[in-house]
Amino acid sequence: MKKLKVIIFGSTGMVGKGVLYECIDSQDVELILLVNRSSLGINSPKVKEILHDDFTNFSSLENTL
């Protein structure tokens, strides 16, 4: 089975954190990209975090995503 790559916007909230922890624990997920306003400080080889302040404008993230 092909491994999943997951993008989570707003993983600092209750639901987002729950999804994040499930993805970290899952063997089916190989990469988790977090887009947040503030850092969670998660230390996992699966997690890459992008800090972004303006959730009404994502043009600066086009090349990153």
BELMOMO-V354462 format. One record per pair of residues at least 24 apart in sequence whose ideal C-beta (glycine too) atoms are under 6 Angstrom apart, sorted by the first residue. I is the first residue (numbers start at 1). J is the second residue. D is the distance in Angstrom with one decimal. If there is no record, write none. Layout:
[[I,J,D] [I,J,D]]
This chain:
[[3,30,3.6] [4,28,5.5] [4,29,4.8] [5,31,4.4] [6,32,5.0] [7,33,4.6] [8,34,5.4] [9,35,4.9] [11,36,5.9] [12,36,5.4]]
